[in-house]
Amino acid sequence: MVQQMNLSERRAQAEAKKETEESIAAERFVRRALVHTFEQATDALANKDFRSATLYLQIAVECAPDSPHIYYTLARAYALNKENKNALAALRKAVEKGYADREGIEKNADFESLRSLPGYTKLIEQLKKGP
């Protein structure tokens, strides 16, 4: 589905900043896709449909690959879907992109399944040290 939307290509057009009709249309398309998929993911999480949430959030990541918040939310969805390896990878990516709320991660019950993993402990220690 992501490939059919040509998100990478449209994002590249939008980021070109040439102010052409194509680049403006591409930017609008990517923004709409981001808003739509993030809203759908939020609804899916609220309805405990974690599989759908992860799919929507994967599309959202394609729209905004530098957003730590989207990676953080994707990590939550993966963790709730018991996909611990993917959850940890998404959480690590959120931190790489700038997510720094260590206490929030530690207190979030959604990450309970990750707490015993060495990668989780390493990530928390990294956050304790700061940037």
N, C-alpha and C positions, 0 to 999 in steps of 0.2 A: 504494500500500500504506500509506504514512504517513497519507494522508487517511482511509483506512478505519479506522485505529486511533484516530483522533480524538486524537492525542497533544497537540496544542495545547490543546484543550478540557480534556482530562484533567489536563494540567499546570496549567492555570489553576484547576481545581477543587482540586487538591492544594495549590497555593500559597495558596489562600484561607484556610487554617488555621482553619476553622470547627469542626473536630473532629466533623463529621457523618459518618455512615456513608459517604456519597457521597465526601466529601473524603478519607477514610482509604482507601477502595477505589481512588480515583483515584491517590493517592500510591503505593500498593502496585503498581498496574498500571504506572505510569511507571517505578518502580524496577526491577521485573521486566523490563520491556522494555529498559531501559538495560543491565542486567547481561547479559541474553540477547544483545542485538545486539552489545555490546562483545566478549563471548566469541566469538561467531560471527565477528566481524571479525578478532579475533586469530588464530583458526584459519585463516581465509581468507588472511590475510597470510602465515602460516607455510607454507601450501600454494601460495603464489604466485598465488592467485586474487584479483588486485587489484580486478577489477571488482566481485566480490561484497563484498569488504572495504569498498569505497567506499559501496556501497548500505547495508550494515549500519551503517556509521559515520554516514551521513546520518540514519538513524533515531535513532542514539544522540545526535546533536546536537540533534534535536528533543526528546529526553528531558531533556537537560542542556545547554541553550544557553549556559550561562556557564562551561562546563568548558574551560579551555585545553588540557588533556591530550587531550581527545577531538578538538578541532580540530587539534592537532599530529599525532595519529595519522591523522586524515583527510587531512592534508597529505601525510603519508608515503605513504598508499595512492594518492592521486592522482598523486604524483610517480612512484611505481613503475609506475603504469598509463600513464605518459607524458601525463598531463593537466596540463601545466605551469601553465596559466592558473588552473585550479581549485586546484592544489597551492599556488600562491603566495597565492591568496585565502584558503585555509584556514590557511596558515601566518601570514598577516597577522592573521587573526581570532584565532588562538591567542595571538599577542603582545598584541593588544588586550585579550584576556581575562586576561592576566597571565603568559603563558609568557615566561620571561626567560633561559633557558639558551642564550645565544648560542653558547657554545663547543660545546654539544651539537648545536645545529643545524649549525654549521660542520663538525663531525666526522662527522655522520651521512651515510653513503654514499647513503642513500635520496634525498637532496636533490641529488645530483650533477647531474641534468638542469636544476636551477634556477640553478645557480651563475653562469651566464653572463647571466642575465636582469637587467636594470636594477632591477626591483622587488625582487629578492632582495638585491642589493647595498645598496639603500636600506634595506631591512628590517634587515640586519645592522648598518649604520651607526647606525640608530635604536637598536638594542639596545646598541651600544657606548656611546652617550650615556647610557643608563640612563633611569629613569622621569622 
